[in-house]
């Protein structure tokens, strides 16, 4: 008789006990793997997207909102600032680069960003086909935009006001033309339609003497200092700029300076507190699961004293009986861990679909991570410990007395 087969039959003979133990173990494993995967991927994506810039300058308001809207493009802007004020910062000795950005329109839910071509350099974005924009209402599009909207070179489209997909306020008089498609970067650039600042200004300017009608190139046009932009993305020459310039801007100007690294770290800290609470709950459920396995094995051994005594008469030693109990518990632990891991990945997929629809970000469905192997080892160790504690009666089994009581 094979012990593994017997252990499996013993495990499935009590379906309600099996279901309860599996449910508790799967729930705890899924919570831990889901939260750790979500935290890890969000932290990685946030860090990658804010890395190119040290400071964001925009209108007064929430600094976190300013960073989320101007760098990550997942929130509404705090307002506009005068181009003249922002241009003065571009010449500051602490500033290495300062790139103006302006936005407020979308095409089928994807944001249209007006900026300079140097913006693409900061994200190391390269063209997969076509050329960069040169005139107003020419755009280059991110890889996700091209893929999901099936846009090709030369395609024309009209934008809608705001950040929600709608045709009710389309700028039909100013169609955009796709001039280039970017390679995937794994950053926010993948989900943007990028054009020059003049395009954004003119889309909201009904003056007959528009730049577009004059046919001027971006490089030939001198920015009107009275124009407004949404934000200025700054890269410092030295860490000294990060210490002095934000305070100067916040205290001496009508603008606001926010440090993406600091604001995102604060956001991740808040999310991290929630993740720790969820992980604590998951650990508590895991301990309850171990207790359930302990009670299940203990109950099984007490109910099957006669069967164990008969197995002893057939030649099985105490170690083999203990191995039988361990195999039953390990089958349960393996099944619970695998189902919990799959459930956690299903949760990541569901969140990814929601984020893709709402914010344009996606999460990857990855294979087992190192921390998950550690978690598996912890589950196995906890299961073995619970089984050994529950199986102490095996060592005290009196075969003759047990069989005589039948």
Secondary structure, 3 states (H helix, E strand, C coil): CCHHHHHHHHHHCCHHHHHHHHHHHHHHHHHHHHHHHHHHHHHHHHHHHHCCCCEEEEECCCHHHHHHHHHHCCCCCCCCEEHHHHHHHHCCCCEEEEEEEEEEEEECCEEEEEECCHHHHHCCCCEEEECCCCECCEEEECHHHHHHHCCCCCCEECCEECCCCCCCCECCCCCEEEEEEECCCCCHHHHEEEECHHHHHHHCCCCCCCHHHHCCEHHHCCCCCCCEECEEEEEECCHHHHHHHHHHHHHHCCEEEECHHHHHHHHHHHHHHHHHHHHHHHHHHHHHHHHHHHHHHHHHHHHCHHHHHHHHHCCCCHHHHHHHHHHHHHHHHHHHHHHHHHHHHHHHHHHHHHHHHHCCCCCCCCCCCHHHHHHHHHHHHHHHHHHHHHCHHHHCCCHHHHHHCC
